[in-house]
C-alpha cells in the first residue's frame, strides 16, 4: 500500500470495499474509536476529525494499528 494522502472515504472503501462510502467511513471511524491509542495519536499529528483527507502521517498510523486494507 502506498502511504500518501487519501480522501477519507477512499481509504475507508479500501478497508470495506463492498460498502457504501458513507457506511465504510462510519465503520472505519468505529475501528479508530475502538483503538484509543490510535485515536490519540491521530489527534497528536493534528488530524482533524472534520478533515476530508487523511494526511500521509495519519495513513501510516492507521495502517500501523489496523493493518493494511
Predicted model as a PDB file, atoms N, CA, C, CB and O in Angstrom, pLDDT in the B-factor column:
MODEL        1                                                                  
ATOM      1  N   UNK A   1       0.840  -1.177   0.000  1.00 86.00           N  
ATOM      2  CA  UNK A   1       0.000   0.000   0.000  1.00 86.00           C  
ATOM      3  C   UNK A   1       0.883   1.237   0.000  1.00 86.00           C  
ATOM      4  CB  UNK A   1      -0.955   0.000   1.211  1.00 86.00           C  
ATOM      5  O   UNK A   1       1.851   1.320   0.757  1.00 86.00           O  
ATOM      6  N   UNK A   2       0.549   2.188  -0.844  1.00 93.00           N  
ATOM      7  CA  UNK A   2       1.299   3.430  -0.923  1.00 93.00           C  
ATOM      8  C   UNK A   2       0.844   4.372   0.190  1.00 93.00           C  
ATOM      9  CB  UNK A   2       1.122   4.093  -2.311  1.00 93.00           C  
ATOM     10  O   UNK A   2      -0.347   4.654   0.325  1.00 93.00           O  
ATOM     11  N   UNK A   3       1.802   4.856   0.987  1.00 96.00           N  
ATOM     12  CA  UNK A   3       1.495   5.792   2.066  1.00 96.00           C  
ATOM     13  C   UNK A   3       1.513   7.200   1.481  1.00 96.00           C  
ATOM     14  CB  UNK A   3       2.516   5.657   3.255  1.00 96.00           C  
ATOM     15  O   UNK A   3       2.571   7.757   1.190  1.00 96.00           O  
ATOM     16  N   UNK A   4       0.330   7.754   1.317  1.00 97.00           N  
ATOM     17  CA  UNK A   4       0.146   9.081   0.764  1.00 97.00           C  
ATOM     18  C   UNK A   4      -1.142   9.649   1.339  1.00 97.00           C  
ATOM     19  CB  UNK A   4       0.110   9.051  -0.796  1.00 97.00           C  
ATOM     20  O   UNK A   4      -1.819   8.973   2.113  1.00 97.00           O  
ATOM     21  N   UNK A   5      -1.485  10.847   0.984  1.00 97.00           N  
ATOM     22  CA  UNK A   5      -2.733  11.444   1.422  1.00 97.00           C  
ATOM     23  C   UNK A   5      -3.896  10.773   0.687  1.00 97.00           C  
ATOM     24  CB  UNK A   5      -2.728  12.977   1.174  1.00 97.00           C  
ATOM     25  O   UNK A   5      -3.835  10.557  -0.523  1.00 97.00           O  
ATOM     26  N   UNK A   6      -4.949  10.447   1.428  1.00 97.00           N  
ATOM     27  CA  UNK A   6      -6.136   9.817   0.845  1.00 97.00           C  
ATOM     28  C   UNK A   6      -7.384  10.557   1.301  1.00 97.00           C  
ATOM     29  CB  UNK A   6      -6.220   8.320   1.237  1.00 97.00           C  
ATOM     30  O   UNK A   6      -7.456  10.997   2.449  1.00 97.00           O  
ATOM     31  N   UNK A   7      -8.366  10.700   0.421  1.00 97.00           N  
ATOM     32  CA  UNK A   7      -9.676  11.155   0.900  1.00 97.00           C  
ATOM     33  C   UNK A   7     -10.185  10.115   1.900  1.00 97.00           C  
ATOM     34  CB  UNK A   7     -10.701  11.353  -0.297  1.00 97.00           C  
ATOM     35  O   UNK A   7      -9.980   8.916   1.717  1.00 97.00           O  
ATOM     36  N   UNK A   8     -10.839  10.579   2.943  1.00 97.00           N  
ATOM     37  CA  UNK A   8     -11.281   9.656   3.984  1.00 97.00           C  
ATOM     38  C   UNK A   8     -12.162   8.544   3.434  1.00 97.00           C  
ATOM     39  CB  UNK A   8     -12.026  10.408   5.060  1.00 97.00           C  
ATOM     40  O   UNK A   8     -12.008   7.385   3.818  1.00 97.00           O  
ATOM     41  N   UNK A   9     -13.076   8.884   2.546  1.00 97.00           N  
ATOM     42  CA  UNK A   9     -13.976   7.853   2.012  1.00 97.00           C  
ATOM     43  C   UNK A   9     -13.215   6.838   1.158  1.00 97.00           C  
ATOM     44  CB  UNK A   9     -15.095   8.500   1.181  1.00 97.00           C  
ATOM     45  O   UNK A   9     -13.564   5.657   1.152  1.00 97.00           O  
ATOM     46  N   UNK A  10     -12.192   7.277   0.444  1.00 97.00           N  
ATOM     47  CA  UNK A  10     -11.402   6.357  -0.379  1.00 97.00           C  
ATOM     48  C   UNK A  10     -10.655   5.358   0.498  1.00 97.00           C  
ATOM     49  CB  UNK A  10     -10.408   7.137  -1.261  1.00 97.00           C  
ATOM     50  O   UNK A  10     -10.646   4.162   0.208  1.00 97.00           O  
ATOM     51  N   UNK A  11     -10.031   5.840   1.566  1.00 98.00           N  
ATOM     52  CA  UNK A  11      -9.321   4.931   2.462  1.00 98.00           C  
ATOM     53  C   UNK A  11     -10.312   3.980   3.129  1.00 98.00           C  
ATOM     54  CB  UNK A  11      -8.524   5.722   3.528  1.00 98.00           C  
ATOM     55  O   UNK A  11     -10.033   2.789   3.265  1.00 98.00           O  
ATOM     56  N   UNK A  12     -11.457   4.495   3.542  1.00 98.00           N  
ATOM     57  CA  UNK A  12     -12.467   3.648   4.171  1.00 98.00           C  
ATOM     58  C   UNK A  12     -12.924   2.548   3.223  1.00 98.00           C  
ATOM     59  CB  UNK A  12     -13.664   4.487   4.619  1.00 98.00           C  
ATOM     60  O   UNK A  12     -13.124   1.408   3.642  1.00 98.00           O  
ATOM     61  N   UNK A  13     -13.089   2.886   1.944  1.00 98.00           N  
ATOM     62  CA  UNK A  13     -13.501   1.887   0.963  1.00 98.00           C  
ATOM     63  C   UNK A  13     -12.422   0.837   0.722  1.00 98.00           C  
ATOM     64  CB  UNK A  13     -13.859   2.562  -0.346  1.00 98.00           C  
ATOM     65  O   UNK A  13     -12.730  -0.279   0.305  1.00 98.00           O  
ATOM     66  N   UNK A  14     -11.172   1.177   0.977  1.00 98.00           N  
ATOM     67  CA  UNK A  14     -10.103   0.188   0.871  1.00 98.00           C  
ATOM     68  C   UNK A  14     -10.276  -0.877   1.956  1.00 98.00           C  
ATOM     69  CB  UNK A  14      -8.711   0.868   0.988  1.00 98.00           C  
ATOM     70  O   UNK A  14      -9.991  -2.052   1.725  1.00 98.00           O  
ATOM     71  N   UNK A  15     -10.742  -0.469   3.134  1.00 98.00           N  
ATOM     72  CA  UNK A  15     -10.973  -1.404   4.239  1.00 98.00           C  
ATOM     73  C   UNK A  15     -12.317  -2.120   4.098  1.00 98.00           C  
ATOM     74  CB  UNK A  15     -10.916  -0.664   5.578  1.00 98.00           C  
ATOM     75  O   UNK A  15     -12.445  -3.278   4.497  1.00 98.00           O  
ATOM     76  N   UNK A  16     -13.306  -1.448   3.541  1.00 98.00           N  
ATOM     77  CA  UNK A  16     -14.649  -2.003   3.411  1.00 98.00           C  
ATOM     78  C   UNK A  16     -15.123  -1.850   1.959  1.00 98.00           C  
ATOM     79  CB  UNK A  16     -15.637  -1.299   4.394  1.00 98.00           C  
ATOM     80  O   UNK A  16     -16.003  -1.034   1.684  1.00 98.00           O  
ATOM     81  N   UNK A  17     -14.557  -2.620   1.035  1.00 97.00           N  
ATOM     82  CA  UNK A  17     -14.793  -2.398  -0.391  1.00 97.00           C  
ATOM     83  C   UNK A  17     -16.227  -2.642  -0.863  1.00 97.00           C  
ATOM     84  CB  UNK A  17     -13.889  -3.268  -1.165  1.00 97.00           C  
ATOM     85  O   UNK A  17     -16.625  -2.096  -1.892  1.00 97.00           O  
ATOM     86  N   UNK A  18     -16.994  -3.425  -0.160  1.00 96.00           N  
ATOM     87  CA  UNK A  18     -18.353  -3.733  -0.606  1.00 96.00           C  
ATOM     88  C   UNK A  18     -19.401  -2.863   0.062  1.00 96.00           C  
ATOM     89  CB  UNK A  18     -18.664  -5.181  -0.343  1.00 96.00           C  
ATOM     90  O   UNK A  18     -20.587  -3.192   0.042  1.00 96.00           O  
ATOM     91  N   UNK A  19     -18.975  -1.755   0.654  1.00 97.00           N  
ATOM     92  CA  UNK A  19     -19.887  -0.872   1.370  1.00 97.00           C  
ATOM     93  C   UNK A  19     -20.099   0.429   0.617  1.00 97.00           C  
ATOM     94  CB  UNK A  19     -19.359  -0.584   2.766  1.00 97.00           C  
ATOM     95  O   UNK A  19     -19.304   0.809  -0.242  1.00 97.00           O  
ATOM     96  N   UNK A  20     -21.180   1.095   0.954  1.00 97.00           N  
ATOM     97  CA  UNK A  20     -21.420   2.459   0.507  1.00 97.00           C  
ATOM     98  C   UNK A  20     -20.322   3.336   1.130  1.00 97.00           C  
ATOM     99  CB  UNK A  20     -22.873   2.959   0.913  1.00 97.00           C  
ATOM    100  O   UNK A  20     -19.923   3.070   2.264  1.00 97.00           O  
ATOM    101  N   UNK A  21     -19.823   4.358   0.444  1.00 97.00           N  
ATOM    102  CA  UNK A  21     -18.744   5.177   1.010  1.00 97.00           C  
ATOM    103  C   UNK A  21     -19.054   5.737   2.413  1.00 97.00           C  
ATOM    104  CB  UNK A  21     -18.448   6.325   0.072  1.00 97.00           C  
ATOM    105  O   UNK A  21     -18.183   5.751   3.282  1.00 97.00           O  
ATOM    106  N   UNK A  22     -20.266   6.185   2.622  1.00 96.00           N  
ATOM    107  CA  UNK A  22     -20.631   6.742   3.932  1.00 96.00           C  
ATOM    108  C   UNK A  22     -20.594   5.657   5.012  1.00 96.00           C  
ATOM    109  CB  UNK A  22     -22.038   7.388   3.873  1.00 96.00           C  
ATOM    110  O   UNK A  22     -20.109   5.890   6.120  1.00 96.00           O  
ATOM    111  N   UNK A  23     -21.103   4.488   4.683  1.00 98.00           N  
ATOM    112  CA  UNK A  23     -21.107   3.372   5.634  1.00 98.00           C  
ATOM    113  C   UNK A  23     -19.675   2.916   5.914  1.00 98.00           C  
ATOM    114  CB  UNK A  23     -21.955   2.190   5.090  1.00 98.00           C  
ATOM    115  O   UNK A  23     -19.317   2.638   7.059  1.00 98.00           O  
ATOM    116  N   UNK A  24     -18.862   2.842   4.861  1.00 98.00           N  
ATOM    117  CA  UNK A  24     -17.462   2.435   5.028  1.00 98.00           C  
ATOM    118  C   UNK A  24     -16.738   3.403   5.963  1.00 98.00           C  
ATOM    119  CB  UNK A  24     -16.742   2.373   3.656  1.00 98.00           C  
ATOM    120  O   UNK A  24     -15.967   2.982   6.826  1.00 98.00           O  
ATOM    121  N   UNK A  25     -16.989   4.694   5.789  1.00 97.00           N  
ATOM    122  CA  UNK A  25     -16.341   5.687   6.648  1.00 97.00           C  
ATOM    123  C   UNK A  25     -16.817   5.545   8.091  1.00 97.00           C  
ATOM    124  CB  UNK A  25     -16.620   7.111   6.134  1.00 97.00           C  
ATOM    125  O   UNK A  25     -16.018   5.677   9.019  1.00 97.00           O  
ATOM    126  N   UNK A  26     -18.090   5.282   8.289  1.00 97.00           N  
ATOM    127  CA  UNK A  26     -18.593   5.064   9.654  1.00 97.00           C  
ATOM    128  C   UNK A  26     -17.921   3.855  10.300  1.00 97.00           C  
ATOM    129  CB  UNK A  26     -20.122   4.868   9.641  1.00 97.00           C  
ATOM    130  O   UNK A  26     -17.566   3.895  11.478  1.00 97.00           O  
ATOM    131  N   UNK A  27     -17.745   2.776   9.526  1.00 98.00           N  
ATOM    132  CA  UNK A  27     -17.075   1.581  10.051  1.00 98.00           C  
ATOM    133  C   UNK A  27     -15.619   1.884  10.410  1.00 98.00           C  
ATOM    134  CB  UNK A  27     -17.140   0.432   9.023  1.00 98.00           C  
ATOM    135  O   UNK A  27     -15.141   1.485  11.472  1.00 98.00           O  
ATOM    136  N   UNK A  28     -14.918   2.588   9.524  1.00 97.00           N  
ATOM    137  CA  UNK A  28     -13.519   2.917   9.798  1.00 97.00           C  
ATOM    138  C   UNK A  28     -13.417   3.803  11.031  1.00 97.00           C  
ATOM    139  CB  UNK A  28     -12.874   3.615   8.584  1.00 97.00           C  
ATOM    140  O   UNK A  28     -12.535   3.602  11.866  1.00 97.00           O  
ATOM    141  N   UNK A  29     -14.306   4.775  11.152  1.00 96.00           N  
ATOM    142  CA  UNK A  29     -14.303   5.632  12.346  1.00 96.00           C  
ATOM    143  C   UNK A  29     -14.559   4.822  13.612  1.00 96.00           C  
ATOM    144  CB  UNK A  29     -15.358   6.737  12.212  1.00 96.00           C  
ATOM    145  O   UNK A  29     -13.978   5.107  14.660  1.00 96.00           O  
ATOM    146  N   UNK A  30     -15.418   3.824  13.523  1.00 97.00           N  
ATOM    147  CA  UNK A  30     -15.675   2.956  14.680  1.00 97.00           C  
ATOM    148  C   UNK A  30     -14.424   2.174  15.057  1.00 97.00           C  
ATOM    149  CB  UNK A  30     -16.834   1.985  14.383  1.00 97.00           C  
ATOM    150  O   UNK A  30     -14.114   2.025  16.239  1.00 97.00           O  
ATOM    151  N   UNK A  31     -13.711   1.679  14.063  1.00 97.00           N  
ATOM    152  CA  UNK A  31     -12.462   0.964  14.333  1.00 97.00           C  
ATOM    153  C   UNK A  31     -11.457   1.887  15.011  1.00 97.00           C  
ATOM    154  CB  UNK A  31     -11.869   0.394  13.030  1.00 97.00           C  
ATOM    155  O   UNK A  31     -10.778   1.490  15.958  1.00 97.00           O  
ATOM    156  N   UNK A  32     -11.367   3.116  14.520  1.00 96.00           N  
ATOM    157  CA  UNK A  32     -10.418   4.075  15.098  1.00 96.00           C  
ATOM    158  C   UNK A  32     -10.811   4.392  16.536  1.00 96.00           C  
ATOM    159  CB  UNK A  32     -10.363   5.375  14.253  1.00 96.00           C  
ATOM    160  O   UNK A  32      -9.949   4.425  17.414  1.00 96.00           O  
ATOM    161  N   UNK A  33     -12.092   4.624  16.791  1.00 95.00           N  
ATOM    162  CA  UNK A  33     -12.561   4.895  18.156  1.00 95.00           C  
ATOM    163  C   UNK A  33     -12.339   3.701  19.067  1.00 95.00           C  
ATOM    164  CB  UNK A  33     -14.041   5.269  18.147  1.00 95.00           C  
ATOM    165  O   UNK A  33     -12.138   3.857  20.271  1.00 95.00           O  
ATOM    166  N   UNK A  34     -12.375   2.500  18.486  1.00 97.00           N  
ATOM    167  CA  UNK A  34     -12.147   1.287  19.260  1.00 97.00           C  
ATOM    168  C   UNK A  34     -10.689   1.063  19.618  1.00 97.00           C  
ATOM    169  CB  UNK A  34     -12.653   0.109  18.506  1.00 97.00           C  
ATOM    170  O   UNK A  34     -10.363   0.144  20.369  1.00 97.00           O  
ATOM    171  N   UNK A  35      -9.830   1.886  19.091  1.00 97.00           N  
ATOM    172  CA  UNK A  35      -8.394   1.810  19.379  1.00 97.00           C  
ATOM    173  C   UNK A  35      -7.965   3.169  19.932  1.00 97.00           C  
ATOM    174  CB  UNK A  35      -7.558   1.422  18.086  1.00 97.00           C  
ATOM    175  O   UNK A  35      -7.466   4.012  19.186  1.00 97.00           O  
ATOM    176  N   UNK A  36      -8.156   3.388  21.248  1.00 96.00           N  
ATOM    177  CA  UNK A  36      -7.886   4.712  21.832  1.00 96.00           C  
ATOM    178  C   UNK A  36      -6.472   5.233  21.586  1.00 96.00           C  
ATOM    179  CB  UNK A  36      -8.131   4.663  23.306  1.00 96.00           C  
ATOM    180  O   UNK A  36      -6.274   6.438  21.430  1.00 96.00           O  
ATOM    181  N   UNK A  37      -5.496   4.339  21.552  1.00 97.00           N  
ATOM    182  CA  UNK A  37      -4.118   4.778  21.311  1.00 97.00           C  
ATOM    183  C   UNK A  37      -3.985   5.367  19.909  1.00 97.00           C  
ATOM    184  CB  UNK A  37      -3.132   3.603  21.493  1.00 97.00           C  
ATOM    185  O   UNK A  37      -3.320   6.386  19.724  1.00 97.00           O  
ATOM    186  N   UNK A  38      -4.611   4.732  18.926  1.00 97.00           N  
ATOM    187  CA  UNK A  38      -4.598   5.255  17.558  1.00 97.00           C  
ATOM    188  C   UNK A  38      -5.317   6.596  17.498  1.00 97.00           C  
ATOM    189  CB  UNK A  38      -5.252   4.253  16.583  1.00 97.00           C  
ATOM    190  O   UNK A  38      -4.804   7.545  16.905  1.00 97.00           O  
ATOM    191  N   UNK A  39      -6.490   6.686  18.101  1.00 95.00           N  
ATOM    192  CA  UNK A  39      -7.254   7.939  18.096  1.00 95.00           C  
ATOM    193  C   UNK A  39      -6.433   9.073  18.709  1.00 95.00           C  
ATOM    194  CB  UNK A  39      -8.584   7.768  18.866  1.00 95.00           C  
ATOM    195  O   UNK A  39      -6.434  10.195  18.201  1.00 95.00           O  
ATOM    196  N   UNK A  40      -5.737   8.775  19.796  1.00 94.00           N  
ATOM    197  CA  UNK A  40      -4.907   9.785  20.464  1.00 94.00           C  
ATOM    198  C   UNK A  40      -3.747  10.226  19.569  1.00 94.00           C  
ATOM    199  CB  UNK A  40      -4.365   9.236  21.796  1.00 94.00           C  
ATOM    200  O   UNK A  40      -3.428  11.414  19.502  1.00 94.00           O  
ATOM    201  N   UNK A  41      -3.122   9.275  18.889  1.00 95.00           N  
ATOM    202  CA  UNK A  41      -2.001   9.622  18.018  1.00 95.00           C  
ATOM    203  C   UNK A  41      -2.467  10.423  16.804  1.00 95.00           C  
ATOM    204  CB  UNK A  41      -1.273   8.356  17.561  1.00 95.00           C  
ATOM    205  O   UNK A  41      -1.740  11.293  16.326  1.00 95.00           O  
ATOM    206  N   UNK A  42      -3.668  10.143  16.299  1.00 94.00           N  
ATOM    207  CA  UNK A  42      -4.195  10.920  15.182  1.00 94.00           C  
ATOM    208  C   UNK A  42      -4.427  12.366  15.603  1.00 94.00           C  
ATOM    209  CB  UNK A  42      -5.501  10.298  14.659  1.00 94.00           C  
ATOM    210  O   UNK A  42      -4.158  13.287  14.832  1.00 94.00           O  
ATOM    211  N   UNK A  43      -4.921  12.570  16.811  1.00 92.00           N  
ATOM    212  CA  UNK A  43      -5.076  13.937  17.328  1.00 92.00           C  
ATOM    213  C   UNK A  43      -3.702  14.575  17.484  1.00 92.00           C  
ATOM    214  CB  UNK A  43      -5.839  13.940  18.690  1.00 92.00           C  
ATOM    215  O   UNK A  43      -3.522  15.755  17.183  1.00 92.00           O  
ATOM    216  N   UNK A  44      -2.736  13.794  17.956  1.00 91.00           N  
ATOM    217  CA  UNK A  44      -1.377  14.292  18.149  1.00 91.00           C  
ATOM    218  C   UNK A  44      -0.688  14.714  16.859  1.00 91.00           C  
ATOM    219  CB  UNK A  44      -0.555  13.246  18.822  1.00 91.00           C  
ATOM    220  O   UNK A  44       0.207  15.558  16.884  1.00 91.00           O  
ATOM    221  N   UNK A  45      -1.096  14.138  15.732  1.00 91.00           N  
ATOM    222  CA  UNK A  45      -0.487  14.535  14.452  1.00 91.00           C  
ATOM    223  C   UNK A  45      -1.366  15.565  13.749  1.00 91.00           C  
ATOM    224  CB  UNK A  45      -0.272  13.299  13.538  1.00 91.00           C  
ATOM    225  O   UNK A  45      -1.245  15.783  12.543  1.00 91.00           O  
ATOM    226  N   UNK A  46      -2.248  16.193  14.517  1.00 90.00           N  
ATOM    227  CA  UNK A  46      -3.103  17.287  14.034  1.00 90.00           C  
ATOM    228  C   UNK A  46      -4.057  16.844  12.934  1.00 90.00           C  
ATOM    229  CB  UNK A  46      -2.247  18.428  13.525  1.00 90.00           C  
ATOM    230  O   UNK A  46      -4.358  17.607  12.016  1.00 90.00           O  
ATOM    231  N   UNK A  47      -4.530  15.603  13.033  1.00 86.00           N  
ATOM    232  CA  UNK A  47      -5.525  15.103  12.079  1.00 86.00           C  
ATOM    233  C   UNK A  47      -6.903  15.426  12.639  1.00 86.00           C  
ATOM    234  CB  UNK A  47      -5.363  13.553  11.822  1.00 86.00           C  
ATOM    235  O   UNK A  47      -7.354  14.793  13.594  1.00 86.00           O  
ATOM    236  N   UNK A  48      -7.560  16.393  12.055  1.00 84.00           N  
ATOM    237  CA  UNK A  48      -8.896  16.792  12.496  1.00 84.00           C  
ATOM    238  C   UNK A  48      -9.913  15.747  12.068  1.00 84.00           C  
ATOM    239  CB  UNK A  48      -9.273  18.178  11.927  1.00 84.00           C  
ATOM    240  O   UNK A  48      -9.830  15.206  10.965  1.00 84.00           O  
ATOM    241  N   UNK A  49     -10.865  15.467  12.933  1.00 80.00           N  
ATOM    242  CA  UNK A  49     -11.903  14.506  12.556  1.00 80.00           C  
ATOM    243  C   UNK A  49     -12.838  15.094  11.512  1.00 80.00           C  
ATOM    244  CB  UNK A  49     -12.701  14.068  13.787  1.00 80.00           C  
ATOM    245  O   UNK A  49     -13.616  14.363  10.899  1.00 80.00           O  
ATOM    246  N   UNK A  50     -12.773  16.410  11.300  1.00 88.00           N  
ATOM    247  CA  UNK A  50     -13.612  17.075  10.313  1.00 88.00           C  
ATOM    248  C   UNK A  50     -12.915  17.229   8.956  1.00 88.00           C  
ATOM    249  CB  UNK A  50     -14.028  18.433  10.832  1.00 88.00           C  
ATOM    250  O   UNK A  50     -13.537  17.676   7.992  1.00 88.00           O  
ATOM    251  N   UNK A  51     -11.642  16.868   8.872  1.00 92.00           N  
ATOM    252  CA  UNK A  51     -10.898  16.981   7.616  1.00 92.00           C  
ATOM    253  C   UNK A  51     -11.475  16.011   6.585  1.00 92.00           C  
ATOM    254  CB  UNK A  51      -9.385  16.701   7.842  1.00 92.00           C  
ATOM    255  O   UNK A  51     -12.033  14.976   6.948  1.00 92.00           O  
ATOM    256  N   UNK A  52     -11.343  16.336   5.331  1.00 95.00           N  
ATOM    257  CA  UNK A  52     -11.846  15.486   4.245  1.00 95.00           C  
ATOM    258  C   UNK A  52     -10.800  14.462   3.782  1.00 95.00           C  
ATOM    259  CB  UNK A  52     -12.277  16.355   3.060  1.00 95.00           C  
ATOM    260  O   UNK A  52     -11.130  13.491   3.100  1.00 95.00           O  
ATOM    261  N   UNK A  53      -9.535  14.692   4.161  1.00 96.00           N  
ATOM    262  CA  UNK A  53      -8.440  13.823   3.757  1.00 96.00           C  
ATOM    263  C   UNK A  53      -7.667  13.345   4.973  1.00 96.00           C  
ATOM    264  CB  UNK A  53      -7.508  14.546   2.783  1.00 96.00           C  
ATOM    265  O   UNK A  53      -7.610  14.030   5.994  1.00 96.00           O  
ATOM    266  N   UNK A  54      -7.075  12.166   4.857  1.00 96.00           N  
ATOM    267  CA  UNK A  54      -6.098  11.700   5.839  1.00 96.00           C  
ATOM    268  C   UNK A  54      -4.728  12.078   5.319  1.00 96.00           C  
ATOM    269  CB  UNK A  54      -6.208  10.151   6.091  1.00 96.00           C  
ATOM    270  O   UNK A  54      -4.415  11.829   4.155  1.00 96.00           O  
ATOM    271  N   UNK A  55      -3.910  12.676   6.168  1.00 96.00           N  
ATOM    272  CA  UNK A  55      -2.536  13.025   5.789  1.00 96.00           C  
ATOM    273  C   UNK A  55      -1.716  11.742   5.681  1.00 96.00           C  
ATOM    274  CB  UNK A  55      -1.893  14.012   6.826  1.00 96.00           C  
ATOM    275  O   UNK A  55      -2.122  10.705   6.205  1.00 96.00           O  
ATOM    276  N   UNK A  56      -0.568  11.800   5.008  1.00 97.00           N  
ATOM    277  CA  UNK A  56       0.290  10.611   4.931  1.00 97.00           C  
ATOM    278  C   UNK A  56       0.669  10.081   6.319  1.00 97.00           C  
ATOM    279  CB  UNK A  56       1.558  10.934   4.140  1.00 97.00           C  
ATOM    280  O   UNK A  56       0.737   8.869   6.528  1.00 97.00           O  
ATOM    281  N   UNK A  57       0.912  10.986   7.255  1.00 97.00           N  
ATOM    282  CA  UNK A  57       1.255  10.565   8.615  1.00 97.00           C  
ATOM    283  C   UNK A  57       0.082   9.823   9.255  1.00 97.00           C  
ATOM    284  CB  UNK A  57       1.654  11.784   9.477  1.00 97.00           C  
ATOM    285  O   UNK A  57       0.283   8.815   9.933  1.00 97.00           O  
ATOM    286  N   UNK A  58      -1.139  10.313   9.045  1.00 97.00           N  
ATOM    287  CA  UNK A  58      -2.323   9.656   9.596  1.00 97.00           C  
ATOM    288  C   UNK A  58      -2.524   8.291   8.944  1.00 97.00           C  
ATOM    289  CB  UNK A  58      -3.575  10.536   9.396  1.00 97.00           C  
ATOM    290  O   UNK A  58      -2.859   7.325   9.629  1.00 97.00           O  
ATOM    291  N   UNK A  59      -2.326   8.200   7.643  1.00 97.00           N  
ATOM    292  CA  UNK A  59      -2.464   6.917   6.942  1.00 97.00           C  
ATOM    293  C   UNK A  59      -1.453   5.921   7.487  1.00 97.00           C  
ATOM    294  CB  UNK A  59      -2.274   7.097   5.414  1.00 97.00           C  
ATOM    295  O   UNK A  59      -1.786   4.756   7.705  1.00 97.00           O  
ATOM    296  N   UNK A  60      -0.236   6.362   7.706  1.00 97.00           N  
ATOM    297  CA  UNK A  60       0.812   5.490   8.258  1.00 97.00           C  
ATOM    298  C   UNK A  60       0.380   4.936   9.620  1.00 97.00           C  
ATOM    299  CB  UNK A  60       2.156   6.265   8.393  1.00 97.00           C  
ATOM    300  O   UNK A  60       0.553   3.749   9.894  1.00 97.00           O  
ATOM    301  N   UNK A  61      -0.183   5.801  10.471  1.00 97.00           N  
ATOM    302  CA  UNK A  61      -0.641   5.356  11.787  1.00 97.00           C  
ATOM    303  C   UNK A  61      -1.804   4.368  11.675  1.00 97.00           C  
ATOM    304  CB  UNK A  61      -1.059   6.561  12.634  1.00 97.00           C  
ATOM    305  O   UNK A  61      -1.832   3.351  12.367  1.00 97.00           O  
ATOM    306  N   UNK A  62      -2.752   4.673  10.808  1.00 98.00           N  
ATOM    307  CA  UNK A  62      -3.903   3.784  10.635  1.00 98.00           C  
ATOM    308  C   UNK A  62      -3.465   2.404  10.175  1.00 98.00           C  
ATOM    309  CB  UNK A  62      -4.895   4.377   9.632  1.00 98.00           C  
ATOM    310  O   UNK A  62      -3.937   1.394  10.697  1.00 98.00           O  
ATOM    311  N   UNK A  63      -2.567   2.354   9.203  1.00 98.00           N  
ATOM    312  CA  UNK A  63      -2.068   1.069   8.713  1.00 98.00           C  
ATOM    313  C   UNK A  63      -1.270   0.361   9.791  1.00 98.00           C  
ATOM    314  CB  UNK A  63      -1.208   1.263   7.460  1.00 98.00           C  
ATOM    315  O   UNK A  63      -1.346  -0.862   9.911  1.00 98.00           O  
ATOM    316  N   UNK A  64      -0.507   1.105  10.574  1.00 97.00           N  
ATOM    317  CA  UNK A  64       0.282   0.506  11.653  1.00 97.00           C  
ATOM    318  C   UNK A  64      -0.620  -0.155  12.688  1.00 97.00           C  
ATOM    319  CB  UNK A  64       1.163   1.565  12.324  1.00 97.00           C  
ATOM    320  O   UNK A  64      -0.319  -1.253  13.156  1.00 97.00           O  
ATOM    321  N   UNK A  65      -1.719   0.498  13.052  1.00 98.00           N  
ATOM    322  CA  UNK A  65      -2.604  -0.005  14.099  1.00 98.00           C  
ATOM    323  C   UNK A  65      -3.677  -0.966  13.600  1.00 98.00           C  
ATOM    324  CB  UNK A  65      -3.259   1.140  14.784  1.00 98.00           C  
ATOM    325  O   UNK A  65      -4.048  -1.899  14.312  1.00 98.00           O  
ATOM    326  N   UNK A  66      -4.176  -0.750  12.395  1.00 97.00           N  
ATOM    327  CA  UNK A  66      -5.289  -1.562  11.889  1.00 97.00           C  
ATOM    328  C   UNK A  66      -4.855  -2.583  10.842  1.00 97.00           C  
ATOM    329  CB  UNK A  66      -6.350  -0.665  11.300  1.00 97.00           C  
ATOM    330  O   UNK A  66      -5.628  -3.468  10.475  1.00 97.00           O  
ATOM    331  N   UNK A  67      -3.632  -2.460  10.369  1.00 97.00           N  
ATOM    332  CA  UNK A  67      -3.152  -3.359   9.320  1.00 97.00           C  
ATOM    333  C   UNK A  67      -3.475  -2.782   7.947  1.00 97.00           C  
ATOM    334  CB  UNK A  67      -3.777  -4.764   9.475  1.00 97.00           C  
ATOM    335  O   UNK A  67      -4.227  -1.814   7.823  1.00 97.00           O  
ATOM    336  N   UNK A  68      -2.900  -3.386   6.934  1.00 96.00           N  
ATOM    337  CA  UNK A  68      -3.162  -2.924   5.570  1.00 96.00           C  
ATOM    338  C   UNK A  68      -4.562  -3.362   5.157  1.00 96.00           C  
ATOM    339  CB  UNK A  68      -2.093  -3.473   4.575  1.00 96.00           C  
ATOM    340  O   UNK A  68      -5.033  -4.439   5.525  1.00 96.00           O  
ATOM    341  N   UNK A  69      -5.211  -2.500   4.384  1.00 95.00           N  
ATOM    342  CA  UNK A  69      -6.554  -2.867   3.924  1.00 95.00           C  
ATOM    343  C   UNK A  69      -6.527  -4.015   2.928  1.00 95.00           C  
ATOM    344  CB  UNK A  69      -7.236  -1.667   3.296  1.00 95.00           C  
ATOM    345  O   UNK A  69      -7.577  -4.441   2.447  1.00 95.00           O  
TER     346      UNK A  69                                                      
ENDMDL                                                                          
END                                                                             
